[in-house]
């Protein structure tokens, strides 16, 4: 079976496509509920998670490091949820957090700007100029967000296995196309792809345990071997290692822990 991530701009019919695919395949469809799950689990106001995921980077973020903490919480909630397989996730960032997992089908749903503007006008009862401004602003913020955190442009088609344009192809056509593609052998779960996902989950769990104290820490995992790179001055590295060891001591999945200073 597969994990399907659907990236879309606002008013691009991506939500309808995702729900249709999930219904067709008998998968679970998740998006905003994942924010609620992370918010509840870590006692973080949902609005802060939403802003961390969707707002463009601000000068304040670069000093407070709050965004890193919220994103770590979201990443763990997402990875733990898709680890169960048979999931359609629609929204920002799903494909970024699942890099290297081969049974993930990455889809981008596009729609003409004029059609998106019409939908925004109807929903909000606003003028064409106002709707156009809102949509362009939202698109640019999402683009800046992905560029800063991942160094990639969400609009780059090379990020996706499938790009679907909702125009001549309707929602039902898109559901047919995505559902068929998800059934191809290329997107079936294998022991290797499941291991890659399990490694990402462990790294995410460890990162959430240390992110409040070390927001810049880089965490990777492979077969229970966890490597943590922390950015502290040489004189504090010994103390930092002890703190990190204490923070992750409750993870039985860790077979070997390597802590290095940057």
C-alpha positions in Angstrom: 0.0 0.0 0.0 1.1 3.6 -0.2 1.2 7.0 1.4 -0.1 9.9 -0.8 0.8 13.5 -0.2 -1.2 16.1 -2.1 0.3 19.6 -2.2 -2.0 22.4 -3.4 -2.5 26.1 -3.4 -5.6 27.6 -1.8 -8.8 27.0 -3.9 -7.1 24.5 -6.2 -9.6 21.7 -5.5 -6.8 19.8 -3.7 -9.0 19.0 -0.7 -11.8 17.6 -2.8 -9.2 15.5 -4.8 -7.6 14.2 -1.6 -10.9 13.2 0.0 -12.0 11.5 -3.3 -8.8 9.5 -3.5 -9.0 8.4 0.2 -12.7 7.3 -0.3 -11.8 5.4 -3.5 -8.8 3.6 -1.9 -10.2 3.1 1.6 -7.4 5.3 3.0 -7.5 7.7 5.9 -7.5 11.4 4.8 -5.8 13.8 7.1 -4.9 17.5 7.1 -6.1 20.0 9.7 -6.9 17.3 12.2 -3.1 16.6 12.3 -2.6 20.1 13.6 -5.2 19.4 16.3 -3.4 16.2 17.2 -0.1 17.9 17.6 -1.6 20.8 19.4 -3.2 18.5 22.0 -0.2 16.2 22.4 2.2 19.1 23.1 -0.1 21.6 24.6 0.6 24.2 21.9 -2.2 26.5 20.7 -3.3 25.4 17.3 -3.0 28.9 15.9 0.8 28.8 16.6 1.1 25.6 14.7 -0.8 27.0 11.8 1.4 30.1 11.7 4.5 28.0 11.9 3.4 26.0 8.9 1.9 28.7 6.7 3.4 32.1 7.5 6.4 33.5 5.8 9.6 33.6 8.0 9.8 36.8 10.1 12.7 38.6 11.7 11.2 37.7 15.1 11.3 33.9 14.3 15.0 34.1 13.7 15.6 35.3 17.2 12.9 33.4 19.2 13.3 30.0 17.5 9.7 29.4 18.3 9.0 28.2 14.7 11.5 25.3 15.0 9.7 23.9 18.1 6.3 24.0 16.5 7.5 22.5 13.3 9.2 19.7 15.2 5.9 18.9 16.9 4.1 18.9 13.6 6.7 16.7 11.9 6.5 14.1 14.6 2.7 14.0 14.5 2.7 13.7 10.7 5.4 11.0 10.6 3.8 8.9 13.4 0.4 9.1 11.6 1.7 8.1 8.1 3.8 5.3 9.6 0.6 3.3 9.8 0.4 3.5 6.0 -2.7 3.8 3.8 -3.0 7.6 4.3 -3.8 10.6 2.1 -2.3 13.8 3.5 -3.3 17.1 1.8 -1.7 20.4 2.8 1.7 22.0 3.1 4.9 20.2 3.9 4.0 16.5 3.8 6.3 15.6 0.9 9.2 17.5 2.5 9.1 15.5 5.7 9.0 12.2 3.8 12.1 12.5 1.6 13.7 9.2 1.0 10.6 7.1 1.6 9.9 5.3 -1.7 6.3 4.3 -1.0 5.2 7.9 -0.9 3.3 9.2 -4.0 3.9 12.9 -4.1 1.2 14.8 -6.0 0.8 18.5 -6.8 -2.7 19.7 -7.7 -2.8 23.0 -9.8 -5.7 25.2 -10.9 -5.8 28.3 -13.1 -5.4 31.5 -11.1 -8.6 32.9 -12.6 -10.6 30.0 -11.3 -9.0 30.2 -7.9 -9.9 33.9 -7.7 -13.5 33.2 -8.6 -13.8 30.7 -5.8 -12.2 33.1 -3.3 -14.5 35.9 -4.3 -17.6 33.7 -3.8 -16.5 32.3 -0.5 -15.4 35.6 1.1 -17.8 37.9 -0.8 -15.0 40.2 -1.8 -13.8 42.0 -5.0 -11.7 40.4 -7.7 -8.8 42.6 -6.7 -9.0 41.6 -3.1 -9.2 38.0 -3.9 -6.3 38.1 -6.3 -4.2 39.9 -3.6 -5.0 37.3 -1.0 -4.2 34.3 -3.2 -0.9 35.8 -4.5 0.1 36.6 -1.0 -0.6 33.1 0.3 1.3 31.5 -2.6 4.3 33.7 -2.0 4.3 33.0 1.7 4.2 29.3 1.2 7.0 29.6 -1.4 9.2 31.6 1.0 8.5 29.1 3.8 9.7 26.1 1.8 12.7 28.0 0.4 13.9 29.0 3.9 13.3 25.6 5.6 14.1 23.2 2.8 15.8 25.2 0.1 13.2 24.2 -2.5 10.4 25.9 -4.3 6.9 24.3 -3.7 6.1 25.1 -7.4 9.0 23.1 -8.8 7.4 20.1 -10.6 10.6 18.0 -10.1 9.5 17.6 -6.4 6.5 15.6 -7.4 5.7 12.2 -9.0 2.5 13.5 -10.5 1.3 17.0 -11.3 -2.5 17.3 -12.0 -4.0 20.4 -13.5 -7.7 20.8 -12.6 -9.2 22.3 -15.7 -9.9 19.9 -18.6 -9.3 17.2 -15.9 -12.0 17.5 -13.3 -11.9 16.3 -9.7 -13.2 12.8 -10.6 -10.6 12.5 -13.4 -7.8 13.5 -10.9 -9.1 10.9 -8.4 -9.0 8.2 -11.1 -5.5 9.1 -12.2 -4.0 9.4 -8.6 -5.7 6.2 -7.4 -4.3 4.2 -10.4 -0.8 5.6 -9.9 -0.8 4.7 -6.2 -1.5 1.1 -7.2 1.7 0.8 -9.3 4.5 -1.4 -8.0 6.8 1.7 -7.7 4.7 2.9 -4.7 4.2 -0.3 -2.8 5.6 -0.5 0.7 8.8 -2.5 0.9 11.0 -3.5 3.9 13.5 -0.9 2.8 11.0 1.9 2.4 9.4 1.0 5.7 12.8 1.1 7.4 13.4 4.6 5.9 10.1 5.8 7.4 10.8 4.2 10.8 14.2 5.9 10.9 12.5 9.3 10.2 10.0 8.7 13.0 12.7 7.9 15.5 14.7 11.0 14.5 11.5 13.1 14.8 10.7 11.8 18.3 14.2 12.5 19.5 14.2 16.0 18.0 10.9 16.9 19.8 12.6 15.8 23.1 15.5 18.2 22.7 14.1 21.0 20.4 13.2 23.3 23.3 16.7 23.2 24.7 18.5 22.8 21.4 16.4 24.2 18.5 19.2 24.1 16.0 20.1 20.4 16.6 20.2 18.2 13.6 19.0 14.6 14.3 19.3 11.5 12.0 18.6 7.9 12.7 19.4 4.6 11.1 18.7 1.1 12.5 18.5 2.5 16.1 21.7 4.5 15.7 20.9 8.1 16.4 23.3 10.9 15.5 22.7 14.4 17.0 24.6 17.4 15.9 24.3 20.3 18.4 25.5 23.9 17.7 27.1 25.1 20.9 30.4 26.7 21.8 33.3 24.3 22.6 33.3 25.2 26.3 29.7 24.0 26.6 29.8 20.9 24.6 30.4 18.5 27.5 27.5 19.9 29.4 25.3 19.8 26.3 26.1 16.2 25.7 25.0 15.3 29.2 21.8 17.3 28.9 21.0 15.6 25.6 21.7 12.1 27.0 19.3 12.8 29.8 16.6 14.2 27.5 16.6 11.1 25.2 17.3 8.4 27.9 13.7 7.2 27.8 13.8 6.0 24.2 14.3 2.2 24.1 14.6 2.3 20.3 18.0 4.0 20.6 20.7 1.4 20.3 23.6 3.8 19.8 23.7 7.5 20.5 26.3 9.8 18.9 26.4 13.4 20.0 28.6 15.8 18.2 29.3 19.5 18.5 29.2 21.8 15.5 
